[in-house]
Amino acid sequence: MARGRWARDLGLERRWRGILAAFGRSGLSVRAFCRARSISEPSFYSWRRELARRDRVVAKSAMPAFVPVTVVPSAVIEVVLPSGVMVRVPTGADETHAVRLIRGLTAEASAC
């Protein structure tokens, strides 16, 4: 087995990730932790290094943190009347004027 090129055994990787997480919470030195768990120190260091390498590879191949965004100056509300006429009202528009406009257009369309 080539060094640093281990075959992916997800069960074994999950086990070692759990061991390393427990070590982080333990407050013990590596030597004391390994002794308490009957773990080989060289295996501990080897897995810690390998999992850090795997995490770096995953981080490099992750999706970019930024995506293109289109900024719309102001949102609008679209009202489509039964006649097919579309009215676009900016969200900040005066409500009274917008209602009058729509009522007027509706009355005009029904008169036709």
GIKAMO-V40048 format. One record per residue. RES is the residue in three letters. PSI is psi as a letter, one per 20 degrees, with the letter a starting at -180 (NA if undefined). Layout:
BEGIN
[[RES,PSI] [RES,PSI]]
END
This chain:
BEGIN
[[MET,p] [ALA,q] [ARG,p] [GLY,j] [ARG,l] [TRP,q] [ALA,q] [ARG,o] [ASP,n] [LEU,h] [GLY,g] [LEU,g] [GLU,g] [ARG,g] [ARG,g] [TRP,h] [ARG,h] [GLY,g] [ILE,g] [LEU,h] [ALA,g] [ALA,h] [PHE,g] [GLY,h] [ARG,i] [SER,h] [GLY,j] [LEU,r] [SER,r] [VAL,g] [ARG,g] [ALA,g] [PHE,g] [CYS,h] [ARG,g] [ALA,h] [ARG,j] [SER,l] [ILE,q] [SER,p] [GLU,g] [PRO,h] [SER,g] [PHE,g] [TYR,h] [SER,g] [TRP,h] [ARG,g] [ARG,g] [GLU,g] [LEU,h] [ALA,g] [ARG,g] [ARG,g] [ASP,h] [ARG,g] [VAL,g] [VAL,g] [ALA,h] [LYS,h] [SER,j] [ALA,r] [MET,q] [PRO,q] [ALA,i] [PHE,q] [VAL,q] [PRO,q] [VAL,p] [THR,p] [VAL,p] [VAL,p] [PRO,g] [SER,q] [ALA,q] [VAL,q] [ILE,p] [GLU,p] [VAL,p] [VAL,o] [LEU,r] [PRO,h] [SER,i] [GLY,i] [VAL,p] [MET,p] [VAL,p] [ARG,p] [VAL,p] [PRO,q] [THR,h] [GLY,j] [ALA,q] [ASP,p] [GLU,g] [THR,g] [HIS,h] [ALA,g] [VAL,g] [ARG,g] [LEU,g] [ILE,g] [ARG,g] [GLY,g] [LEU,h] [THR,g] [ALA,g] [GLU,g] [ALA,h] [SER,h] [ALA,h] [CYS,NA]]
END
